[in-house]
Every structure is written in C-alpha cells, then in structure tokens.
Amino acid sequence: MSLVGLALAVFVVVTGVATALLRNTLAAIIVFAAYSLGMALFYSLLLAPDVGLTEAAIGAGVTTILLLLTIAKTSRPAEGVVLADINWPAATVSAGLAAVLLYVVGAIPADNFRGGTTPVTGAAGTPGESVTAYYLASSYVDTGVHNTVTAVLAAYRGFDTFGEAVVVFAAGVAVLVVLRKEVFA
C-alpha cells in the first residue's frame, strides 16, 4: 500500500471511530461527512471510481444534508461533554468485527503478475475468474440482455437489486416524514 493509501486508511479509521464515540450530534455529523469523503477517495484509490462517486454524493452529500435537516427540525437536549459514557459492549463488538474483517482481508489472493503482495481480487488466477468468464459467456444466453452488467443486476442479482430499490424507497419516505411534506394532496 502506498503512503497516500496508508494515510487515507488511518484517516478513515480515525474518523469512523470518532463518529461512533462523539456525543455531540453536530460534531458527529461533520466527522461522518469527513469519513464519507475519505471513503470516496479510498474507493477511487482502489480503482472503483463509480463507488467513490456514489459515496461522495450519497454519503457525504445527501446523508449529511438529511442529518443536518433532521437535527434542525427536532429538539435536542443541551450537549456538554464530547467523549463521555462510552458504550463498552458496543465498542467491544465493533473492535471484534474490525479484527475479523482485518483477518479476512489477509485471505484475499495476492496479485501474481507483478510479484507483489498487494491484494487484487480481479487478478487472473483468483477464484472469481471462472465466475467472470461464466457471466461474460452466458449472460446473453441466460437472460437475453446484451449488456452483461445489466444482465447480472437484473437477472442474477434480481433480489439484491429489488432490496436496494426498497431501501431507496424507504429512505425517500423517511425524508418526507422528516420534512413533514404531504405526498398526496
């Protein structure tokens, strides 16, 4: 990992932990926005610009605005101490999950082409290679859709795509409730 990647990873971890530990709602929202921007940069560094743009737009942009609107529209008690009363069971579970995820990252196959140890999941010879070849060869035959990405999203991952649409719909309904807008006149 490059120095920039390492610095970005440290920034994301620090802002993620700070978001979880901050008791001041406004401060937590601002740090969460910084976390989302850091993740967007991290995704771009990992050559996933589409995910990075989505994270920047939704995570740092829309979510931050919705959270700020929510605290503006609701009453909240006066907040004093910033890092008080840490929820130790939740912190322990979070640390355990982080340890498991770090362990799993070590199982990602290394890039064999450059002789390095950088995990690259799309490299030839990795377990996903046969799945990719199957989708490219069979997506049109199985679904009748020319675009492989569309075929995978619509046919092979139909339930996932439907679930994502439900989440977006639920978020839209939540926004309407928070802003107290009437859908039907």
mmCIF file of the C-alpha atoms, coordinates in Angstrom:
data_MODEL
# 
_entry.id   MODEL 
# 
loop_
_atom_site.group_PDB 
_atom_site.id 
_atom_site.type_symbol 
_atom_site.label_atom_id 
_atom_site.label_alt_id 
_atom_site.label_comp_id 
_atom_site.label_asym_id 
_atom_site.label_entity_id 
_atom_site.label_seq_id 
_atom_site.pdbx_PDB_ins_code 
_atom_site.Cartn_x 
_atom_site.Cartn_y 
_atom_site.Cartn_z 
_atom_site.occupancy 
_atom_site.B_iso_or_equiv 
_atom_site.pdbx_formal_charge 
_atom_site.auth_seq_id 
_atom_site.auth_comp_id 
_atom_site.auth_asym_id 
_atom_site.auth_atom_id 
_atom_site.pdbx_PDB_model_num 
ATOM 1   C CA . MET A 1 1   ? 0.000   0.000   0.000   1.00 0.00 ? 1   MET A CA 1 
ATOM 2   C CA . SER A 1 2   ? 1.316   3.436   -0.868  1.00 0.00 ? 2   SER A CA 1 
ATOM 3   C CA . LEU A 1 3   ? 1.961   6.171   1.679   1.00 0.00 ? 3   LEU A CA 1 
ATOM 4   C CA . VAL A 1 4   ? -1.130  8.037   0.456   1.00 0.00 ? 4   VAL A CA 1 
ATOM 5   C CA . GLY A 1 5   ? -3.242  4.888   0.810   1.00 0.00 ? 5   GLY A CA 1 
ATOM 6   C CA . LEU A 1 6   ? -1.921  4.245   4.293   1.00 0.00 ? 6   LEU A CA 1 
ATOM 7   C CA . ALA A 1 7   ? -2.581  7.845   5.366   1.00 0.00 ? 7   ALA A CA 1 
ATOM 8   C CA . LEU A 1 8   ? -6.075  7.659   3.906   1.00 0.00 ? 8   LEU A CA 1 
ATOM 9   C CA . ALA A 1 9   ? -6.752  4.356   5.680   1.00 0.00 ? 9   ALA A CA 1 
ATOM 10  C CA . VAL A 1 10  ? -5.647  5.865   9.008   1.00 0.00 ? 10  VAL A CA 1 
ATOM 11  C CA . PHE A 1 11  ? -7.838  8.929   8.367   1.00 0.00 ? 11  PHE A CA 1 
ATOM 12  C CA . VAL A 1 12  ? -10.875 6.739   7.613   1.00 0.00 ? 12  VAL A CA 1 
ATOM 13  C CA . VAL A 1 13  ? -10.354 4.609   10.734  1.00 0.00 ? 13  VAL A CA 1 
ATOM 14  C CA . VAL A 1 14  ? -9.861  7.662   12.974  1.00 0.00 ? 14  VAL A CA 1 
ATOM 15  C CA . THR A 1 15  ? -12.930 9.469   11.607  1.00 0.00 ? 15  THR A CA 1 
ATOM 16  C CA . GLY A 1 16  ? -15.003 6.279   11.831  1.00 0.00 ? 16  GLY A CA 1 
ATOM 17  C CA . VAL A 1 17  ? -14.075 5.746   15.482  1.00 0.00 ? 17  VAL A CA 1 
ATOM 18  C CA . ALA A 1 18  ? -14.596 9.441   16.241  1.00 0.00 ? 18  ALA A CA 1 
ATOM 19  C CA . THR A 1 19  ? -18.055 9.324   14.641  1.00 0.00 ? 19  THR A CA 1 
ATOM 20  C CA . ALA A 1 20  ? -19.003 6.402   16.857  1.00 0.00 ? 20  ALA A CA 1 
ATOM 21  C CA . LEU A 1 21  ? -17.639 7.968   20.045  1.00 0.00 ? 21  LEU A CA 1 
ATOM 22  C CA . LEU A 1 22  ? -18.722 11.592  19.693  1.00 0.00 ? 22  LEU A CA 1 
ATOM 23  C CA . ARG A 1 23  ? -21.733 12.552  21.813  1.00 0.00 ? 23  ARG A CA 1 
ATOM 24  C CA . ASN A 1 24  ? -22.230 15.964  20.205  1.00 0.00 ? 24  ASN A CA 1 
ATOM 25  C CA . THR A 1 25  ? -24.640 15.294  17.346  1.00 0.00 ? 25  THR A CA 1 
ATOM 26  C CA . LEU A 1 26  ? -23.478 18.138  15.122  1.00 0.00 ? 26  LEU A CA 1 
ATOM 27  C CA . ALA A 1 27  ? -19.826 17.195  15.588  1.00 0.00 ? 27  ALA A CA 1 
ATOM 28  C CA . ALA A 1 28  ? -20.621 13.547  14.805  1.00 0.00 ? 28  ALA A CA 1 
ATOM 29  C CA . ILE A 1 29  ? -22.391 14.556  11.572  1.00 0.00 ? 29  ILE A CA 1 
ATOM 30  C CA . ILE A 1 30  ? -19.460 16.700  10.461  1.00 0.00 ? 30  ILE A CA 1 
ATOM 31  C CA . VAL A 1 31  ? -16.926 13.970  11.241  1.00 0.00 ? 31  VAL A CA 1 
ATOM 32  C CA . PHE A 1 32  ? -19.161 11.441  9.453   1.00 0.00 ? 32  PHE A CA 1 
ATOM 33  C CA . ALA A 1 33  ? -19.134 13.662  6.352   1.00 0.00 ? 33  ALA A CA 1 
ATOM 34  C CA . ALA A 1 34  ? -15.325 13.721  6.509   1.00 0.00 ? 34  ALA A CA 1 
ATOM 35  C CA . TYR A 1 35  ? -15.359 9.929   6.877   1.00 0.00 ? 35  TYR A CA 1 
ATOM 36  C CA . SER A 1 36  ? -17.548 9.600   3.768   1.00 0.00 ? 36  SER A CA 1 
ATOM 37  C CA . LEU A 1 37  ? -15.240 11.850  1.767   1.00 0.00 ? 37  LEU A CA 1 
ATOM 38  C CA . GLY A 1 38  ? -12.267 9.799   2.938   1.00 0.00 ? 38  GLY A CA 1 
ATOM 39  C CA . MET A 1 39  ? -14.023 6.600   1.869   1.00 0.00 ? 39  MET A CA 1 
ATOM 40  C CA . ALA A 1 40  ? -14.821 8.163   -1.515  1.00 0.00 ? 40  ALA A CA 1 
ATOM 41  C CA . LEU A 1 41  ? -11.140 8.939   -2.009  1.00 0.00 ? 41  LEU A CA 1 
ATOM 42  C CA . PHE A 1 42  ? -10.197 5.470   -0.791  1.00 0.00 ? 42  PHE A CA 1 
ATOM 43  C CA . TYR A 1 43  ? -12.568 3.829   -3.319  1.00 0.00 ? 43  TYR A CA 1 
ATOM 44  C CA . SER A 1 44  ? -11.078 5.970   -6.081  1.00 0.00 ? 44  SER A CA 1 
ATOM 45  C CA . LEU A 1 45  ? -7.589  4.944   -4.991  1.00 0.00 ? 45  LEU A CA 1 
ATOM 46  C CA . LEU A 1 46  ? -8.715  1.303   -5.215  1.00 0.00 ? 46  LEU A CA 1 
ATOM 47  C CA . LEU A 1 47  ? -9.804  1.920   -8.836  1.00 0.00 ? 47  LEU A CA 1 
ATOM 48  C CA . ALA A 1 48  ? -13.537 1.938   -8.102  1.00 0.00 ? 48  ALA A CA 1 
ATOM 49  C CA . PRO A 1 49  ? -14.487 5.470   -9.201  1.00 0.00 ? 49  PRO A CA 1 
ATOM 50  C CA . ASP A 1 50  ? -18.179 4.617   -9.572  1.00 0.00 ? 50  ASP A CA 1 
ATOM 51  C CA . VAL A 1 51  ? -18.374 3.537   -5.938  1.00 0.00 ? 51  VAL A CA 1 
ATOM 52  C CA . GLY A 1 52  ? -16.301 6.579   -4.933  1.00 0.00 ? 52  GLY A CA 1 
ATOM 53  C CA . LEU A 1 53  ? -18.662 8.977   -6.709  1.00 0.00 ? 53  LEU A CA 1 
ATOM 54  C CA . THR A 1 54  ? -21.680 7.279   -5.142  1.00 0.00 ? 54  THR A CA 1 
ATOM 55  C CA . GLU A 1 55  ? -20.109 7.508   -1.684  1.00 0.00 ? 55  GLU A CA 1 
ATOM 56  C CA . ALA A 1 56  ? -19.275 11.172  -2.186  1.00 0.00 ? 56  ALA A CA 1 
ATOM 57  C CA . ALA A 1 57  ? -22.740 12.050  -3.459  1.00 0.00 ? 57  ALA A CA 1 
ATOM 58  C CA . ILE A 1 58  ? -24.825 9.944   -1.092  1.00 0.00 ? 58  ILE A CA 1 
ATOM 59  C CA . GLY A 1 59  ? -22.590 9.511   1.959   1.00 0.00 ? 59  GLY A CA 1 
ATOM 60  C CA . ALA A 1 60  ? -21.007 12.938  2.191   1.00 0.00 ? 60  ALA A CA 1 
ATOM 61  C CA . GLY A 1 61  ? -23.641 14.955  0.367   1.00 0.00 ? 61  GLY A CA 1 
ATOM 62  C CA . VAL A 1 62  ? -27.215 13.765  0.730   1.00 0.00 ? 62  VAL A CA 1 
ATOM 63  C CA . THR A 1 63  ? -26.841 11.937  4.046   1.00 0.00 ? 63  THR A CA 1 
ATOM 64  C CA . THR A 1 64  ? -25.105 14.900  5.662   1.00 0.00 ? 64  THR A CA 1 
ATOM 65  C CA . ILE A 1 65  ? -27.819 17.280  4.480   1.00 0.00 ? 65  ILE A CA 1 
ATOM 66  C CA . LEU A 1 66  ? -30.578 14.950  5.703   1.00 0.00 ? 66  LEU A CA 1 
ATOM 67  C CA . LEU A 1 67  ? -28.936 14.542  9.100   1.00 0.00 ? 67  LEU A CA 1 
ATOM 68  C CA . LEU A 1 68  ? -28.468 18.306  9.445   1.00 0.00 ? 68  LEU A CA 1 
ATOM 69  C CA . LEU A 1 69  ? -32.111 18.869  8.461   1.00 0.00 ? 69  LEU A CA 1 
ATOM 70  C CA . THR A 1 70  ? -33.198 16.266  10.986  1.00 0.00 ? 70  THR A CA 1 
ATOM 71  C CA . ILE A 1 71  ? -31.402 17.900  13.906  1.00 0.00 ? 71  ILE A CA 1 
ATOM 72  C CA . ALA A 1 72  ? -32.651 21.320  12.767  1.00 0.00 ? 72  ALA A CA 1 
ATOM 73  C CA . LYS A 1 73  ? -36.263 20.065  12.763  1.00 0.00 ? 73  LYS A CA 1 
ATOM 74  C CA . THR A 1 74  ? -36.119 18.201  16.065  1.00 0.00 ? 74  THR A CA 1 
ATOM 75  C CA . SER A 1 75  ? -35.448 19.384  19.569  1.00 0.00 ? 75  SER A CA 1 
ATOM 76  C CA . ARG A 1 76  ? -32.392 18.072  21.320  1.00 0.00 ? 76  ARG A CA 1 
ATOM 77  C CA . PRO A 1 77  ? -31.022 18.434  24.830  1.00 0.00 ? 77  PRO A CA 1 
ATOM 78  C CA . ALA A 1 78  ? -28.040 20.623  25.525  1.00 0.00 ? 78  ALA A CA 1 
ATOM 79  C CA . GLU A 1 79  ? -24.860 18.686  24.910  1.00 0.00 ? 79  GLU A CA 1 
ATOM 80  C CA . GLY A 1 80  ? -21.872 19.066  27.133  1.00 0.00 ? 80  GLY A CA 1 
ATOM 81  C CA . VAL A 1 81  ? -19.077 16.516  27.281  1.00 0.00 ? 81  VAL A CA 1 
ATOM 82  C CA . VAL A 1 82  ? -17.972 15.236  23.891  1.00 0.00 ? 82  VAL A CA 1 
ATOM 83  C CA . LEU A 1 83  ? -16.469 11.813  24.731  1.00 0.00 ? 83  LEU A CA 1 
ATOM 84  C CA . ALA A 1 84  ? -18.498 10.738  27.761  1.00 0.00 ? 84  ALA A CA 1 
ATOM 85  C CA . ASP A 1 85  ? -20.068 7.420   28.663  1.00 0.00 ? 85  ASP A CA 1 
ATOM 86  C CA . ILE A 1 86  ? -18.576 5.146   26.038  1.00 0.00 ? 86  ILE A CA 1 
ATOM 87  C CA . ASN A 1 87  ? -20.815 2.160   25.363  1.00 0.00 ? 87  ASN A CA 1 
ATOM 88  C CA . TRP A 1 88  ? -18.229 -0.527  26.122  1.00 0.00 ? 88  TRP A CA 1 
ATOM 89  C CA . PRO A 1 89  ? -20.257 -3.544  24.922  1.00 0.00 ? 89  PRO A CA 1 
ATOM 90  C CA . ALA A 1 90  ? -20.835 -1.830  21.558  1.00 0.00 ? 90  ALA A CA 1 
ATOM 91  C CA . ALA A 1 91  ? -17.184 -0.762  21.374  1.00 0.00 ? 91  ALA A CA 1 
ATOM 92  C CA . THR A 1 92  ? -16.081 -4.341  22.120  1.00 0.00 ? 92  THR A CA 1 
ATOM 93  C CA . VAL A 1 93  ? -18.346 -5.804  19.429  1.00 0.00 ? 93  VAL A CA 1 
ATOM 94  C CA . SER A 1 94  ? -17.115 -3.172  16.955  1.00 0.00 ? 94  SER A CA 1 
ATOM 95  C CA . ALA A 1 95  ? -13.477 -3.944  17.758  1.00 0.00 ? 95  ALA A CA 1 
ATOM 96  C CA . GLY A 1 96  ? -14.162 -7.669  17.343  1.00 0.00 ? 96  GLY A CA 1 
ATOM 97  C CA . LEU A 1 97  ? -15.823 -7.089  13.981  1.00 0.00 ? 97  LEU A CA 1 
ATOM 98  C CA . ALA A 1 98  ? -12.899 -4.928  12.865  1.00 0.00 ? 98  ALA A CA 1 
ATOM 99  C CA . ALA A 1 99  ? -10.459 -7.687  13.901  1.00 0.00 ? 99  ALA A CA 1 
ATOM 100 C CA . VAL A 1 100 ? -12.409 -10.307 11.919  1.00 0.00 ? 100 VAL A CA 1 
ATOM 101 C CA . LEU A 1 101 ? -12.548 -8.046  8.859   1.00 0.00 ? 101 LEU A CA 1 
ATOM 102 C CA . LEU A 1 102 ? -8.802  -7.387  9.048   1.00 0.00 ? 102 LEU A CA 1 
ATOM 103 C CA . TYR A 1 103 ? -8.201  -11.131 9.295   1.00 0.00 ? 103 TYR A CA 1 
ATOM 104 C CA . VAL A 1 104 ? -10.386 -11.779 6.237   1.00 0.00 ? 104 VAL A CA 1 
ATOM 105 C CA . VAL A 1 105 ? -8.537  -9.130  4.207   1.00 0.00 ? 105 VAL A CA 1 
ATOM 106 C CA . GLY A 1 106 ? -5.415  -11.247 4.597   1.00 0.00 ? 106 GLY A CA 1 
ATOM 107 C CA . ALA A 1 107 ? -7.160  -14.107 2.769   1.00 0.00 ? 107 ALA A CA 1 
ATOM 108 C CA . ILE A 1 108 ? -7.649  -12.073 -0.422  1.00 0.00 ? 108 ILE A CA 1 
ATOM 109 C CA . PRO A 1 109 ? -5.435  -13.538 -3.163  1.00 0.00 ? 109 PRO A CA 1 
ATOM 110 C CA . ALA A 1 110 ? -2.288  -11.571 -3.986  1.00 0.00 ? 110 ALA A CA 1 
ATOM 111 C CA . ASP A 1 111 ? -1.532  -10.156 -7.430  1.00 0.00 ? 111 ASP A CA 1 
ATOM 112 C CA . ASN A 1 112 ? 0.624   -12.757 -9.160  1.00 0.00 ? 112 ASN A CA 1 
ATOM 113 C CA . PHE A 1 113 ? 1.546   -10.646 -12.189 1.00 0.00 ? 113 PHE A CA 1 
ATOM 114 C CA . ARG A 1 114 ? 3.763   -8.086  -10.504 1.00 0.00 ? 114 ARG A CA 1 
ATOM 115 C CA . GLY A 1 115 ? 5.191   -10.440 -7.936  1.00 0.00 ? 115 GLY A CA 1 
ATOM 116 C CA . GLY A 1 116 ? 3.837   -8.208  -5.185  1.00 0.00 ? 116 GLY A CA 1 
ATOM 117 C CA . THR A 1 117 ? 1.723   -8.907  -2.151  1.00 0.00 ? 117 THR A CA 1 
ATOM 118 C CA . THR A 1 118 ? -0.934  -6.288  -2.868  1.00 0.00 ? 118 THR A CA 1 
ATOM 119 C CA . PRO A 1 119 ? -4.387  -7.894  -2.691  1.00 0.00 ? 119 PRO A CA 1 
ATOM 120 C CA . VAL A 1 120 ? -6.066  -7.697  -6.094  1.00 0.00 ? 120 VAL A CA 1 
ATOM 121 C CA . THR A 1 121 ? -9.345  -9.570  -6.392  1.00 0.00 ? 121 THR A CA 1 
ATOM 122 C CA . GLY A 1 122 ? -9.628  -9.138  -10.159 1.00 0.00 ? 122 GLY A CA 1 
ATOM 123 C CA . ALA A 1 123 ? -6.249  -10.673 -10.998 1.00 0.00 ? 123 ALA A CA 1 
ATOM 124 C CA . ALA A 1 124 ? -6.059  -13.720 -13.240 1.00 0.00 ? 124 ALA A CA 1 
ATOM 125 C CA . GLY A 1 125 ? -5.920  -16.969 -11.336 1.00 0.00 ? 125 GLY A CA 1 
ATOM 126 C CA . THR A 1 126 ? -8.142  -15.765 -8.484  1.00 0.00 ? 126 THR A CA 1 
ATOM 127 C CA . PRO A 1 127 ? -11.309 -17.664 -7.559  1.00 0.00 ? 127 PRO A CA 1 
ATOM 128 C CA . GLY A 1 128 ? -13.552 -15.046 -9.209  1.00 0.00 ? 128 GLY A CA 1 
ATOM 129 C CA . GLU A 1 129 ? -12.002 -15.566 -12.643 1.00 0.00 ? 129 GLU A CA 1 
ATOM 130 C CA . SER A 1 130 ? -14.229 -18.532 -13.539 1.00 0.00 ? 130 SER A CA 1 
ATOM 131 C CA . VAL A 1 131 ? -17.348 -16.688 -12.400 1.00 0.00 ? 131 VAL A CA 1 
ATOM 132 C CA . THR A 1 132 ? -16.440 -13.690 -14.557 1.00 0.00 ? 132 THR A CA 1 
ATOM 133 C CA . ALA A 1 133 ? -15.900 -15.920 -17.586 1.00 0.00 ? 133 ALA A CA 1 
ATOM 134 C CA . TYR A 1 134 ? -19.252 -17.619 -16.958 1.00 0.00 ? 134 TYR A CA 1 
ATOM 135 C CA . TYR A 1 135 ? -21.132 -14.319 -16.791 1.00 0.00 ? 135 TYR A CA 1 
ATOM 136 C CA . LEU A 1 136 ? -19.454 -12.975 -19.919 1.00 0.00 ? 136 LEU A CA 1 
ATOM 137 C CA . ALA A 1 137 ? -20.174 -16.160 -21.870 1.00 0.00 ? 137 ALA A CA 1 
ATOM 138 C CA . SER A 1 138 ? -23.657 -16.960 -20.588 1.00 0.00 ? 138 SER A CA 1 
ATOM 139 C CA . SER A 1 139 ? -25.384 -13.721 -19.650 1.00 0.00 ? 139 SER A CA 1 
ATOM 140 C CA . TYR A 1 140 ? -26.960 -13.154 -23.069 1.00 0.00 ? 140 TYR A CA 1 
ATOM 141 C CA . VAL A 1 141 ? -27.946 -16.807 -23.466 1.00 0.00 ? 141 VAL A CA 1 
ATOM 142 C CA . ASP A 1 142 ? -29.482 -16.986 -19.967 1.00 0.00 ? 142 ASP A CA 1 
ATOM 143 C CA . THR A 1 143 ? -31.232 -13.603 -19.924 1.00 0.00 ? 143 THR A CA 1 
ATOM 144 C CA . GLY A 1 144 ? -31.485 -12.274 -23.470 1.00 0.00 ? 144 GLY A CA 1 
ATOM 145 C CA . VAL A 1 145 ? -29.876 -8.995  -22.348 1.00 0.00 ? 145 VAL A CA 1 
ATOM 146 C CA . HIS A 1 146 ? -26.874 -7.802  -24.400 1.00 0.00 ? 146 HIS A CA 1 
ATOM 147 C CA . ASN A 1 147 ? -25.228 -5.753  -21.618 1.00 0.00 ? 147 ASN A CA 1 
ATOM 148 C CA . THR A 1 148 ? -23.539 -8.098  -19.137 1.00 0.00 ? 148 THR A CA 1 
ATOM 149 C CA . VAL A 1 149 ? -23.707 -5.639  -16.230 1.00 0.00 ? 149 VAL A CA 1 
ATOM 150 C CA . THR A 1 150 ? -27.438 -5.136  -16.746 1.00 0.00 ? 150 THR A CA 1 
ATOM 151 C CA . ALA A 1 151 ? -27.947 -8.886  -17.029 1.00 0.00 ? 151 ALA A CA 1 
ATOM 152 C CA . VAL A 1 152 ? -26.123 -9.510  -13.770 1.00 0.00 ? 152 VAL A CA 1 
ATOM 153 C CA . LEU A 1 153 ? -28.025 -6.763  -11.926 1.00 0.00 ? 153 LEU A CA 1 
ATOM 154 C CA . ALA A 1 154 ? -31.453 -7.640  -13.323 1.00 0.00 ? 154 ALA A CA 1 
ATOM 155 C CA . ALA A 1 155 ? -31.359 -11.420 -13.582 1.00 0.00 ? 155 ALA A CA 1 
ATOM 156 C CA . TYR A 1 156 ? -28.641 -12.949 -11.444 1.00 0.00 ? 156 TYR A CA 1 
ATOM 157 C CA . ARG A 1 157 ? -28.858 -10.387 -8.640  1.00 0.00 ? 157 ARG A CA 1 
ATOM 158 C CA . GLY A 1 158 ? -32.537 -9.551  -9.007  1.00 0.00 ? 158 GLY A CA 1 
ATOM 159 C CA . PHE A 1 159 ? -33.356 -9.952  -5.332  1.00 0.00 ? 159 PHE A CA 1 
ATOM 160 C CA . ASP A 1 160 ? -30.400 -7.779  -4.306  1.00 0.00 ? 160 ASP A CA 1 
ATOM 161 C CA . THR A 1 161 ? -31.419 -5.082  -6.778  1.00 0.00 ? 161 THR A CA 1 
ATOM 162 C CA . PHE A 1 162 ? -35.014 -5.249  -5.537  1.00 0.00 ? 162 PHE A CA 1 
ATOM 163 C CA . GLY A 1 163 ? -33.759 -4.936  -1.950  1.00 0.00 ? 163 GLY A CA 1 
ATOM 164 C CA . GLU A 1 164 ? -31.690 -1.890  -2.876  1.00 0.00 ? 164 GLU A CA 1 
ATOM 165 C CA . ALA A 1 165 ? -34.756 -0.307  -4.516  1.00 0.00 ? 165 ALA A CA 1 
ATOM 166 C CA . VAL A 1 166 ? -36.762 -0.950  -1.336  1.00 0.00 ? 166 VAL A CA 1 
ATOM 167 C CA . VAL A 1 167 ? -34.052 0.735   0.751   1.00 0.00 ? 167 VAL A CA 1 
ATOM 168 C CA . VAL A 1 168 ? -34.052 3.783   -1.537  1.00 0.00 ? 168 VAL A CA 1 
ATOM 169 C CA . PHE A 1 169 ? -37.859 3.945   -1.362  1.00 0.00 ? 169 PHE A CA 1 
ATOM 170 C CA . ALA A 1 170 ? -37.797 3.675   2.440   1.00 0.00 ? 170 ALA A CA 1 
ATOM 171 C CA . ALA A 1 171 ? -35.210 6.469   2.573   1.00 0.00 ? 171 ALA A CA 1 
ATOM 172 C CA . GLY A 1 172 ? -37.454 8.647   0.398   1.00 0.00 ? 172 GLY A CA 1 
ATOM 173 C CA . VAL A 1 173 ? -40.419 8.007   2.688   1.00 0.00 ? 173 VAL A CA 1 
ATOM 174 C CA . ALA A 1 174 ? -38.262 8.829   5.717   1.00 0.00 ? 174 ALA A CA 1 
ATOM 175 C CA . VAL A 1 175 ? -37.206 12.109  4.124   1.00 0.00 ? 175 VAL A CA 1 
ATOM 176 C CA . LEU A 1 176 ? -40.842 13.018  3.512   1.00 0.00 ? 176 LEU A CA 1 
ATOM 177 C CA . VAL A 1 177 ? -41.720 12.186  7.109   1.00 0.00 ? 177 VAL A CA 1 
ATOM 178 C CA . VAL A 1 178 ? -38.804 14.187  8.472   1.00 0.00 ? 178 VAL A CA 1 
ATOM 179 C CA . LEU A 1 179 ? -39.600 17.199  6.330   1.00 0.00 ? 179 LEU A CA 1 
ATOM 180 C CA . ARG A 1 180 ? -43.335 16.789  7.020   1.00 0.00 ? 180 ARG A CA 1 
ATOM 181 C CA . LYS A 1 181 ? -44.314 17.003  3.395   1.00 0.00 ? 181 LYS A CA 1 
ATOM 182 C CA . GLU A 1 182 ? -47.578 15.510  2.255   1.00 0.00 ? 182 GLU A CA 1 
ATOM 183 C CA . VAL A 1 183 ? -47.292 13.166  -0.678  1.00 0.00 ? 183 VAL A CA 1 
ATOM 184 C CA . PHE A 1 184 ? -50.951 13.183  -1.550  1.00 0.00 ? 184 PHE A CA 1 
ATOM 185 C CA . ALA A 1 185 ? -52.826 16.477  -1.620  1.00 0.00 ? 185 ALA A CA 1 
# 
